[in-house]
């Protein structure tokens, strides 16, 4: 921990205590992340309801990117006004090349880009006039490369004023460090080291720091004390803003629905700090990487490049990293979706160096043991299983063993006949039904590019023209027996493919979409509210 001078500013002195994650630290920290008795009530709140899928970055506003600022509160107000109970978002972590929230530098940290600068003005850490440069960016999409340096400069000004006014924040700040040091210390050092050579993956660092030699780690803590303190500040502000927003949403009857990727990025504090739980060679390079075999999205499969877990080692560690991650997520969100849930039963493992995901194999995981341990700690699980793609009876059994809700996607429902499992008349109550997900085209875009068979099936099912189909498909979701129904904001607005969030298998041009309030007509609000009442999702 660092010291604070009498003037309230940080000194550059720092202890040489390393907080490498281990079972001893976890045994202390897990008490902070296990919910109180209210957690066991969450499942009872997973009643018939509906909501919107919209990532924080896609919120409107004049500061270059959607944030946890005033527009997020306005979006909660919109959800309340239309009787929506769920706001589903994508992962919140800091991103690297490609800006994918599923390729983050940390499974725990929040992105500095998502910090609301307008809230920092209210906290007297920024001046309103200082935000002018952020208003020069387009409000039509997120221009990551242009926004990031301008926002970083502003946040460093806020950090300077935070130091000057430290006595005002001291108690909350030290409480935050006490609760989060088990992941925050590694992350803050990792990001400080990354700043020196941003394009260098950690396994290219010099051997002592790459292999986390204690002397090298301690030396780096001293050398980069100021940068480390800045990273801690960013996380303190991010989580303060996040939990303020969560409190506001919960007080207005809205649950925040988070998304947890199965894998973490190779270039992350998680892999660097816990190398033994991943399949890496002695140079820190993955021996095998994750993905999926050829499927709906790609004829050659999807090769994600993430290192896969060493499940044997995880079991030896009593799944400590995974358990802490899950408890952390339960504190962050009211519900979580585990992306690529089938990877907890078995995962598609591809030898590092392959150009596509075709030459892979299914390897058993230990998700059953992990979930049993989790359930023994907290009881019923507020978890939705992303069970799309190649799903075996074993995966379904794992999902059903813990009574987890699965997913249905209506864009997948019309490619075959009336027995298709995604058709509303074929699935049961314990599901979340979507018109589409962040990986799909918008529903209107999908309709316009649908195959002849899909168009014929849509015509038979709805007896409507193309213009009315987006609303009819939303209605089919709301009318279904699925416990929860979710529509991406783009589909509510009936946008075409220009509103698409992500094209799987592509590295650029994704995650940029934002909406504007003027797109949300009063008729759309009335339609959504009326639909929610008609199909008993109040």
N, C-alpha and C positions, 0 to 999 in steps of 0.2 A: 504494500500500500504506500501511497505517497504522503508526504507531510504537507501541512498547510501553515504558512507563516502567520504572524499576528495580524498582518495587513489583509489576510484572507486570500492571498494569491498562492499559487502552487510553487513550492520549491522544486528544484530538480533532484532532490534526494529521493531515493526510492529504496524500499527494502529489497534484499536479494532472495526473498522467499518466492519460489516458483509454485504456481497453483495448477500444475499439471493435473488434469482430471484423473481421479482414481477412486477406488471404492471407499476409501476413508472419507474423502471430501463428499462423495455422493451420499454416504450414510448420514452426514450432517445436513446436506442441502436438500435431500429428498423430502424432509419434513416441511420445508418451505413450499414445495411444489405439489404435495398431496392436498387436494381440496378438502375443505371441511365437509360437514354433512350435506351441504347444499349440492355437492357434486352428484350425489346419488339421486337427487331430484331432477337432474337434467334430463334423464331419459323420459320422465313423465311429461316433460315439456316438448318432447318430440312428437307432438300431436299433429293433427291435420292442419297444414299451414302452407304458406307459399312465400316466394321472395324473388330477389333479383341477383344475378351474377354480374358484378362490376368490380374490376380491380381498382385499387386506390389511385393508381397512376392515370386511370381513364376518367377520373372526375373532372368536371369543367373548372375553369379558373384562369387567371391572367398571369400566373407565375411559371409557365413553361411545362409544368407537369402537375397532375393531380396529387393532392397531399392530404395530410391529416388536419388541415386547417378548416376554415369556415365552410367550404363547399362540402366537406364530409358531413358536417352537422346538418347542412341543408338537405343532403341526400337522406339522412336519417329521418328528417321531417317529412320528406316525400314518401318514404316507406310507411311512416306512421299514418300519413294522410290517406294512403291507398290501402291501409290495413294489411301491409306486408309484414311478416314476422321474421324474415331471414334476409340477411345481407351476406352473400357469399363473395369472397375475395380470393386472390391468388397469393402465393407466398410473398412475404414482405422483406426478404433479405436483400442485402447489397449485391448487385449484379456486375458481371464483367462483360466480356465480348459478347455481342448479340443481345444483351439486355434481358435475357430470359430469367424470370423469377424462379425457374426450376434449375438454374445453374448459378448458385449463390456462393459468395465467399464464406458464408456461415449458415448453419441450420438454426441459429438462435438470434443473431443480430438483426437489427432493422436497418433499412436503407436510408441514408442521409437525404436522398432525393425526395423521400416521402414526408420529410419534416415540413410542417406548415409554417412558413415564414411569417404569415400574418399573426400566428399565435406568439411568435417570438417578439413581435412588435408589442403585443399586449403585455408580455413579460418584461418589457423594457430592455431586452437584449439586442434589439435592432430598432432602427428608426424607419418610419414609413418611407421617407425619401430615398432610403438606401435600396428599396426594392425595385426602383425604376428600371434597372437593367434587366430584371427578370420579366418585365412586362413587354419587352421587345420581341419575345419569341411567339411563334404561332400558337394559337389556342385550338388549332385543328388536330394536332398530333403532338406527341412527345418527341422533342429533338434532343435526345440524350446527350450526344457529344457536345452540343452547344450549351445546354443548360447546366451540365455538371460543373464546369470550372467557375461559372458565375455564382452558382449556389454555394459551392465550397468556399469561395471568398467571403460570402455573407456569413456563413456558419463560423468561419474563423474570427470574424468581427464579433459575433455573438459569444464565442468562447472567451475572447479577451474581456468582454464586459462581465461575463459569468465569473471570471477570476476576480475581477474588481469588486463584485457584489457577492462574493462567495458565502459570506455569513448568512445571507438570506436563504441559501440553498443547502447549507452544510448538513443539516440533519437528514433531509430527504436524500441527499446525494450519498452520504455514507451508508444509509440504510440500503440504497440501491446497490452500492458496491458489495456490501455484505451478503446480499441475496444472490448476486449474479457473478461474483468473482470466479466461480468454478468454470465458466465458459468465457467470461469477458476478458480475463487476463491473457489467455491464449489469443483471443481474437484481436485485442488491441495491439499486442505485440506483432501478430501476423500482419495486420494492416500497416503498421508502422514500417515493418521490413519491406512490404510490398511497395511502399511509396518510394523506396530507394531505387528500385528497378521494376516498374509496374508491369512490364511485359514478360518478366521472368517467373515461371512457375516455381513454387517452393522447392521442388526436388532438383532444381538447378542451383540452389543456393550452395554456399560453401559447406563442406561436410559437417563441421561441428554444429552449426545452427540447423542445418537440414535434419540431422539426426538427434537434435534436441539435447546436445551435450549440456549438462547443467551449468558449467562455467560460461559457455557461450550464451546461453539463455539469460543468465544473470547479468552478463556484460551488456547484452542488448537492451535489457530493461533500464540500465543506467544510461546508456548512450542515447536512447530514444525516448527518454522520460517525457519530454514535452509532447511529442507526437502521440505517445500512449495515452497521456492525459486528455488530449484532444479527442481521441477515439472513444474514451470513456464518457466524455461529455456528450458526444453525439448520441451514444446509446442511452444515456440518462434522459436526454431531451426526447428522443424517439419514444421511449417507453412511457414517459410521463404523458406525452400527447396521445399515445395509443390507449392507455388506460383511462384517460379523461374521456376519449371518444367512446370507448366501450361502456363506461358508466352511463354516459348520455343515452347511448343506444338502448341499453338494458332498461334504463328508467322509462324509456318510451316504448317498451314492448318489443324491441328488435334484438334478435340474437345475431351475433357475429359468427360467421361460418368460415373457418379457415381451411387452408389447404397445405398438407404436409407431403412433400415429395418423398418417395421411398429412398432414393439415392441422394447423395451429396456430391458436390463438384470436387474433382481431383484437386483443383487449385483453391483449397478452402482451409480455414483454420481447423476444421473438424478432422480432416484427413491428416494434416500436418501434426496436430496434437494427439492423435489416436491412431498412429500408423499400424499398430498391431491388429486392429479389428477390420482391416481391409486387405485384400489380396494384392500385395505389392512385392516387388523384388527388393534386393538389398540397396538399390539406388533410389528407392521411393517411386518407381514407375509401376503402374498397374500391370499385372500379369494377365488379368481378364477384365473386361468391361461389360457394362450392362446395356440392354436394349430389348427389343422384341423382334420376333421372327416376322416374315412377310405377312401383312394384314391389310385391313381396309384402307389404311393411309398410305402404304408403300409396298411395292412389289418386291423390294429388296430388304424389307424390314426397316427398323429404326435402330441406328447405332448411336447411342447416347454418349458413350465414352466415359461415363462415370465409373470409378472403381467399384467393384462388387464387395460385399461384406464377407468376412471370414466368420461364418456362423459358428464354427467350432470354438473359435477364440471368444466370440461374444458370449457363448454359453458358459465358458470358463469364468468370464467376468460377471456372470449372473445378469447379462444383458444391461449392464449399468448405463452405458451411453444411450441406448434406445429407451430405457425406462425414464431416464432423466429428460430426454427429448419429448417423450409423450406427456409427462407431467407438466413440462414447460408449456406445451401446446394447449393443454387443458386449462391452464391458467390464462393463456392469451385469448382463447376463443371459447365460445359456448358450445360449438360443435366443430369437429375437424373431419376432413376427408383425407384418407390415406391414399395418395395417388399411386397407381400401379400396385394395388393391394395384392394382386396375385403373386408378386415377388416375395411376399412373406411365406408363401407355401413352397414355391420353387421359382427360380429366376433364370432368365435366358442369359447364359454366360458365353461371351465371345472372346476368343484369344486376342490380346492386344496386338494391333498391327493389321487386323483384317480391315478391308475397305468397306464392307457392308456387314449387315447382321445376319446374312444367310447362313454362314457356317458357325452356328452356335449350338448349344445344348442346354436342356433344362436340368438345373441342379437343385436338389432339395434345400430348403431353408428351414429355419426353426421358429417360424412365426407362431405355431401352436404353443410352444413353451413360453415364448415371450408374452403372448396375450393372456395365458393362464396366470402368469406372474402379475401382470398388470391388473387383471380382474380381481386377484386376491387382495390387492392394495386398495382399490377404489370401488369395487362392485360393478354395477352396470356401466357400459362404456359409451360415451357420447361420440361415437365414431361412425362415419359413413365409409363404406368400402368401395373404392373405384374398381369395379369388377368387370370392366369392358375388355373386349378383345378375346383372346383364346383362353377360355375359362373351363377348367376341368371339374369333375365332381369333387376332387380333393379341395379345390379352392372354394367351391360353394359350401363344403362341409366346414371349412375354417371360418368362413363368414357366418354361417348359421349357428355354429357352436357357441358364438358369443352374441347371437341375435343382432348382428350389425345390419344396418340398412344397406342395400345395394343400389346400383344406378341403372336407370333406363334412359335411352336417348331416342327421341322420336325421329330424328333424321336417319336413324338406322332401321326404322320400322317398316319402310315401304319398298325395300329392295327385293323382297320375296313374297310369299303368299300370306294367307290369313293366319298361319301358325307362327309367324315371326314373333320372337319373345319380347321385342320392344314395342309391339302394338299394345295399346292400353287395355284391350280386352283379354290380354294374355298374362299380365303380371299382377302380383299381389300387393298387399298393403305396405310391406316393409321395404319400400324403395323410395329413392328420390328420383323423380322424373324430370328430365330436361328437354327443352326443344333442341338444344345443341349445347356444346361445351366450348371452352376457349380454344380447343384444337379444331373445331369444326368451322366450316364456312358459316356465315349468317344463314338463317333459315331461308330468307328470300334469295340470297345468292345460291344456296344449294338447290332451291326449286328451279331456278333459271338454268342451272347446269345439270339437272337431274337426267338420268337415263330414260329411255322410252318406257321401260317397264315401271320405273319409279313414278313417272308422270301418270301412267295409266292407273297404277295402284292408288295414287293420291286422288285422282278423279273419282275412282270407285268409292273410296273411303269417305271423301268429303263432299263430292258433287259441287265443287266450287272452282272458279277461275283462279289464275295465278295471283291476282291482286289481293284476293281475300284469304288466301291460304295461310299466310303467316299468322293472322289472328285466329284462324280456325285451329291451327296446330297448337297455339298457346291454350286455346280453350280445351282441346283434347287433353292436354297435360293437367290443367286445373280440374277437369271433370273426372280424371282417373281416380282409382282407389289408392294410388300411391300416397304415403303419409305426407311427403313434401313435394312441392312442385316449384321448379326454378326456371326462370327465363333469363337469358343474357340480355343486358340492356339493349344491345343492337337489335335483337329480335322484337323487343317491345316497341322499338322505334321503327321497325320494319325496314331496316337498312339493307342495302345490297352488299356485294362482296367487298366494297371499299371500306366497310366497317369491320372486316375480319380482324381478329386479334392475333392469330398465329397460324402459320402453315407448317405443320410438322415436317422435319427433314430439311428445312431451310434455316440459314443462320442469320440473315439480315432482313430488315424491313418489318420485323414483328414487334408486338407489344407496344405499338405507338398510338393506337386508336384512343381518341377522347370524344366525349359527347358535349353538347352545348345545351343549356337549359331551354333555349328557344326551340330545340327539336322536340321537347317534351310537351306536346299540346295538352290543353285541358281535357280534350276528348279522350286522349290516351289514359290520363289519370282516372277519368270517370269509368272508362272501359275496364281498367284493371281492378278498380274498387268494386264495380258491379259484378265482375267475373268471380272475384274472391268471395263475395257474399253468396252468389248463386250456387257455388259449388262447396259451400260450407268450409272455407279455409280461413275464416276469421280467427 
